[in-house]
Amino acid sequence: MSSTLTNHPLQCSIVTNSGEEANPEINFPAKFQRSSFSTVKFRADKPNDHASSDVAVSFSRRRGLICIATLPCLLPLSQIIGCLRANAMQPGTKKIYLLIKDEVRKVLSKGKAAGVLRLVFHDAGTFEIDDNTGGMNGSIVYELERPENAGLIKSVKKAKTQIDAIQPVSWADVIAVAGAEAVEVCGGPPIQVSLGRLDSQRPDPEGRLPEESLSASDLKKCFQRKSFSTQELVALSGAHTLGSKGFGSPTSFDNSYYKILLEKPWMSSGGMSSMIGLPSDHALVEDDECLRWIKKYADNENMFFEDFKNAYVKLVNSGVRWNSV
């Protein structure tokens, strides 16, 4: 598996529920000028019980309009749409969403889950915030000759064919939903993703996925270029709990990854313990900032699930061009 991405000061992102190191938010003026529109006169003899709430609603609506009007000055439109879509299913897509889920579940087994997640990370992980290129765009179908992508698309190709026979959908949408299903089928948190991604018609640039030999410092820099924080890097790395890298059961999505990282079994001499994890996994536990989150997730699986879910949604919205734009 690859990729995870750190917060750009203007990135509209999902805030975690862990209470720490949430993504920076755009700061708007603390005070707004009152206008006659928000002025309500009260009768002394009959107070209006709803008046104060009406003022609050009016104020909230104006504040929302100000936010919406300001965002285009700060973010690419595709990023704004992605943020607006992140927490809600768009009207008219529920039927298609259930169709994708059903067909994916027919071809998805616990044994294939790690490969499906790897597919998600390799498609979305090409995103770079500096030029807003790459990301979750289905370009991986043009990148299968690259060694790191060999065989990845086979896991969902049959499902895509069946779905298209009923309702054509993008590769990007199918891959995003398939990754969420891979997590849930292995006991992880349910993750709902929005639909409407447009597929790219060409491959993304090479050399954008994190290498397995990167140090923690280089990993953090790599993820920063993709608009992901250190906390999100550590949360997304928890997907390595699936598969054959030795972090607990290869088919159970849990917080075993973090517990075993703290044990550092690769430091033992001899045996298979030295084969556990990748050099990049080992590097995380040697970094103080990463170690703090590793300890949190090792102690609190629910926190890991929530933070992974939020980071995953952000990942599959990275660099997306939506069909409504």
C-alpha positions as CSV (number, residue, x, y, z in Angstrom):
1,M,0.0,0.0,0.0
2,S,1.2,3.6,-0.5
3,S,0.1,7.1,0.1
4,T,-1.3,9.3,2.7
5,L,-1.3,12.9,2.4
6,T,-0.6,17.1,5.4
7,N,-2.6,20.0,5.7
8,H,-2.1,22.9,3.4
9,P,-3.2,26.1,5.2
10,L,-6.0,26.7,2.6
11,Q,-7.1,23.0,2.3
12,C,-10.8,22.4,3.0
13,S,-10.6,19.1,4.9
14,I,-12.4,16.8,7.3
15,V,-11.8,17.4,10.9
16,T,-11.1,14.4,13.1
17,N,-13.0,13.7,16.3
18,S,-9.9,12.8,18.2
19,G,-9.7,16.4,19.5
20,E,-6.1,17.0,18.5
21,E,-4.2,18.3,15.5
22,A,-7.3,18.8,13.4
23,N,-6.8,20.3,10.0
24,P,-6.5,24.1,10.0
25,E,-9.7,25.8,9.1
26,I,-10.2,29.0,7.1
27,N,-10.5,31.9,9.5
28,F,-13.3,34.3,8.8
29,P,-13.8,37.7,10.4
30,A,-14.8,37.4,14.0
31,K,-17.3,40.1,13.8
32,F,-20.0,41.0,11.3
33,Q,-21.7,44.3,10.8
34,R,-25.3,44.2,11.9
35,S,-27.8,45.2,9.3
36,S,-31.5,46.2,9.3
37,F,-32.3,42.7,7.9
38,S,-31.3,41.1,11.3
39,T,-33.2,43.7,13.4
40,V,-36.3,42.4,15.0
41,K,-38.7,44.5,17.1
42,F,-40.4,42.9,20.1
43,R,-43.8,43.8,21.5
44,A,-43.5,44.5,25.2
45,D,-46.8,42.8,26.1
46,K,-46.4,39.7,23.9
47,P,-42.8,38.5,23.6
48,N,-42.2,36.5,20.5
49,D,-40.8,33.2,21.6
50,H,-39.3,32.5,18.2
51,A,-37.8,35.9,17.5
52,S,-34.4,35.2,18.9
53,S,-34.1,31.9,17.0
54,D,-35.2,33.7,13.8
55,V,-32.3,36.2,14.3
56,A,-29.9,33.3,14.8
57,V,-31.1,31.5,11.7
58,S,-30.8,34.7,9.6
59,F,-27.3,35.4,11.0
60,S,-26.2,31.8,10.3
61,R,-27.5,32.0,6.7
62,R,-25.6,35.2,6.0
63,R,-22.5,33.8,7.5
64,G,-22.8,30.7,5.3
65,L,-23.2,32.9,2.2
66,I,-20.1,34.8,3.2
67,C,-18.2,31.5,3.6
68,I,-19.4,30.2,0.2
69,A,-18.6,33.5,-1.5
70,T,-15.1,33.6,0.0
71,L,-14.0,30.0,-0.7
72,P,-13.5,30.4,-4.5
73,C,-10.9,33.0,-3.8
74,L,-8.9,30.5,-1.7
75,L,-9.4,27.0,-3.1
76,P,-9.7,25.3,-6.5
77,L,-13.4,24.7,-7.3
78,S,-12.9,21.0,-7.4
79,Q,-11.6,21.0,-3.8
80,I,-14.6,23.1,-2.7
81,I,-17.1,20.7,-4.3
82,G,-15.2,17.8,-2.7
83,C,-15.5,19.3,0.7
84,L,-19.2,20.0,0.3
85,R,-19.8,16.4,-0.9
86,A,-17.7,14.8,1.8
87,N,-20.4,14.3,4.4
88,A,-23.6,13.7,2.5
89,M,-24.9,11.5,-0.3
90,Q,-26.0,13.7,-3.2
91,P,-29.6,13.5,-4.4
92,G,-30.3,10.8,-7.0
93,T,-27.1,8.8,-6.3
94,K,-28.2,6.4,-3.6
95,K,-29.5,3.8,-6.1
96,I,-26.2,3.9,-8.0
97,Y,-24.3,3.8,-4.8
98,L,-26.1,0.6,-3.6
99,L,-25.6,-0.9,-7.0
100,I,-21.8,-0.4,-6.8
101,K,-21.7,-1.8,-3.2
102,D,-23.7,-4.9,-4.2
103,E,-21.5,-5.7,-7.2
104,V,-18.3,-5.0,-5.4
105,R,-19.3,-7.3,-2.5
106,K,-19.9,-10.1,-5.0
107,V,-16.2,-10.1,-6.0
108,L,-14.7,-8.9,-2.8
109,S,-13.4,-11.3,-0.2
110,K,-11.4,-10.7,3.0
111,G,-8.4,-12.1,1.2
112,K,-8.6,-9.6,-1.6
113,A,-9.3,-6.6,0.7
114,A,-5.6,-5.6,1.1
115,G,-5.2,-5.5,-2.6
116,V,-8.3,-3.4,-3.1
117,L,-7.1,-0.8,-0.5
118,R,-3.7,-0.8,-2.3
119,L,-5.6,0.0,-5.5
120,V,-7.2,3.0,-3.9
121,F,-4.0,4.4,-2.5
122,H,-2.2,4.0,-5.8
123,D,-4.9,5.8,-7.7
124,A,-5.4,8.6,-5.2
125,G,-1.8,8.9,-4.0
126,T,-0.6,10.6,-7.2
127,F,-2.2,13.9,-6.0
128,E,0.0,16.9,-5.6
129,I,-1.5,20.1,-4.1
130,D,1.1,22.5,-5.6
131,D,-0.3,22.0,-9.1
132,N,-3.6,20.3,-8.2
133,T,-2.8,17.3,-10.5
134,G,-3.3,13.6,-10.0
135,G,-5.6,12.1,-7.4
136,M,-8.7,10.0,-7.4
137,N,-9.3,10.0,-11.1
138,G,-9.2,6.4,-12.4
139,S,-5.9,7.1,-14.2
140,I,-4.5,3.8,-12.8
141,V,-6.2,2.0,-15.7
142,Y,-3.5,3.6,-17.9
143,E,-0.7,2.8,-15.4
144,L,-0.9,-0.9,-15.0
145,E,2.5,-1.5,-16.7
146,R,4.1,0.1,-13.7
147,P,5.5,-2.6,-11.4
148,E,3.7,-1.2,-8.3
149,N,0.3,-1.4,-10.0
150,A,0.6,-4.9,-11.5
151,G,-2.6,-6.9,-11.1
152,L,-4.4,-4.3,-9.0
153,I,-7.3,-3.6,-11.2
154,K,-8.3,-7.2,-11.6
155,S,-10.0,-7.3,-8.2
156,V,-12.8,-4.9,-9.2
157,K,-12.8,-5.2,-13.1
158,K,-15.6,-7.8,-13.1
159,A,-17.8,-5.6,-10.8
160,K,-17.2,-2.6,-13.0
161,T,-18.4,-4.5,-16.0
162,Q,-21.6,-5.6,-14.3
163,I,-22.3,-2.1,-13.0
164,D,-21.7,-0.5,-16.4
165,A,-24.2,-2.9,-18.0
166,I,-26.9,-1.3,-15.8
167,Q,-25.6,2.2,-15.2
168,P,-22.2,3.5,-16.5
169,V,-20.0,4.8,-13.7
170,S,-16.5,6.1,-13.4
171,W,-13.5,3.9,-12.4
172,A,-12.7,6.5,-9.8
173,D,-16.1,6.0,-8.1
174,V,-16.0,2.2,-8.2
175,I,-12.5,2.2,-6.7
176,A,-13.4,4.6,-4.0
177,V,-16.4,2.6,-2.9
178,A,-14.5,-0.7,-3.3
179,G,-11.9,0.5,-0.8
180,A,-14.5,1.4,1.7
181,E,-16.2,-1.9,1.3
182,A,-12.8,-3.7,1.8
183,V,-12.4,-2.0,5.2
184,E,-15.9,-2.8,6.3
185,V,-15.9,-6.5,5.2
186,C,-12.8,-7.0,7.4
187,G,-14.4,-5.5,10.5
188,G,-13.4,-1.9,10.0
189,P,-15.7,1.1,10.2
190,P,-18.4,1.7,7.6
191,I,-17.3,4.5,5.3
192,Q,-19.7,6.3,2.9
193,V,-18.2,8.1,0.0
194,S,-19.8,10.5,-2.5
195,L,-20.2,9.7,-6.1
196,G,-19.6,11.8,-9.2
197,R,-15.9,11.6,-9.9
198,L,-14.8,12.0,-13.5
199,D,-12.1,9.7,-14.9
200,S,-8.9,10.9,-16.4
201,Q,-8.1,10.1,-20.0
202,R,-4.4,9.8,-19.5
203,P,-2.0,8.4,-16.9
204,D,-0.8,10.5,-13.9
205,P,2.9,11.3,-13.7
206,E,5.2,8.6,-12.3
207,G,7.2,8.8,-9.1
208,R,4.5,10.3,-6.9
209,L,3.8,7.4,-4.6
210,P,5.8,7.1,-1.3
211,E,8.7,4.7,-1.6
212,E,8.9,1.9,0.9
213,S,12.4,3.0,2.1
214,L,11.5,6.6,3.1
215,S,12.4,7.9,6.5
216,A,9.7,9.4,8.7
217,S,10.8,12.9,7.8
218,D,10.6,12.2,4.1
219,L,7.2,10.5,4.5
220,K,5.8,13.5,6.3
221,K,7.1,15.8,3.5
222,C,5.6,13.5,0.9
223,F,2.2,13.5,2.5
224,Q,2.4,17.3,3.1
225,R,2.7,17.7,-0.7
226,K,-0.5,15.7,-0.9
227,S,-2.3,17.9,1.7
228,F,-2.2,15.3,4.6
229,S,-1.1,15.9,8.1
230,T,1.2,13.7,10.2
231,Q,-1.9,12.5,12.1
232,E,-3.6,11.5,8.8
233,L,-0.4,9.8,7.6
234,V,-0.3,7.6,10.7
235,A,-4.1,6.9,10.5
236,L,-3.9,5.9,6.8
237,S,-0.8,3.8,7.4
238,G,-3.0,1.7,9.7
239,A,-4.4,0.0,6.6
240,H,-1.2,-2.0,6.6
241,T,-2.9,-4.1,9.3
242,L,-4.5,-6.0,6.3
243,G,-2.4,-8.2,4.1
244,S,0.8,-10.2,4.6
245,K,3.1,-7.8,6.4
246,G,2.6,-9.5,9.7
247,F,0.5,-7.0,11.6
248,G,-2.0,-9.3,13.3
249,S,-4.6,-11.2,11.2
250,P,-4.1,-10.4,7.5
251,T,-7.9,-10.2,7.1
252,S,-8.9,-8.2,10.2
253,F,-9.0,-4.4,10.1
254,D,-8.2,-3.4,13.6
255,N,-5.5,-1.5,15.5
256,S,-3.0,-4.4,15.6
257,Y,-0.7,-2.4,13.4
258,Y,0.0,0.2,16.0
259,K,0.4,-2.3,18.9
260,I,2.9,-4.3,16.9
261,L,4.8,-1.2,15.8
262,L,5.3,-0.4,19.5
263,E,6.8,-3.9,20.1
264,K,9.3,-3.4,17.3
265,P,9.6,-7.2,16.5
266,W,11.9,-6.5,13.6
267,M,14.6,-5.7,16.2
268,S,14.7,-9.3,17.3
269,S,17.4,-11.5,15.8
270,G,16.4,-14.4,13.6
271,G,12.9,-15.8,12.9
272,M,10.2,-14.3,10.8
273,S,9.8,-11.3,13.1
274,S,12.4,-9.5,11.1
275,M,10.1,-9.6,8.1
276,I,7.2,-7.8,9.8
277,G,6.4,-4.5,8.1
278,L,8.2,-2.3,5.6
279,P,11.1,0.0,6.3
280,S,8.7,3.0,6.1
281,D,6.5,1.4,8.8
282,H,9.6,0.9,11.0
283,A,10.5,4.6,10.5
284,L,7.2,5.9,11.8
285,V,7.7,4.6,15.3
286,E,11.1,6.3,15.5
287,D,9.6,9.7,14.9
288,D,8.3,11.5,18.0
289,E,5.4,13.1,16.3
290,C,4.3,9.9,14.6
291,L,4.9,7.9,17.8
292,R,2.4,10.1,19.7
293,W,-0.4,9.1,17.3
294,I,0.8,5.5,17.2
295,K,0.4,5.2,20.9
296,K,-3.1,6.9,20.8
297,Y,-4.3,4.4,18.2
298,A,-2.8,1.4,19.9
299,D,-4.7,2.4,23.1
300,N,-8.0,3.4,21.4
301,E,-9.3,1.5,18.4
302,N,-12.4,3.6,18.1
303,M,-10.3,6.7,17.7
304,F,-8.3,5.0,15.0
305,F,-11.5,3.9,13.2
306,E,-12.9,7.5,13.3
307,D,-9.7,9.1,12.1
308,F,-9.1,6.5,9.4
309,K,-12.6,7.0,8.1
310,N,-12.2,10.8,7.9
311,A,-8.7,10.5,6.3
312,Y,-10.0,7.9,3.8
313,V,-12.8,10.2,2.6
314,K,-10.3,13.0,2.2
315,L,-8.0,10.7,0.3
316,V,-10.7,9.6,-2.2
317,N,-11.7,13.2,-2.7
318,S,-8.1,14.3,-3.4
319,G,-7.7,16.0,-6.8
320,V,-11.2,15.0,-7.9
321,R,-13.0,16.6,-10.9
322,W,-16.7,16.2,-10.2
323,N,-19.2,15.7,-12.9
324,S,-21.2,18.7,-11.6
325,V,-18.4,21.2,-12.2
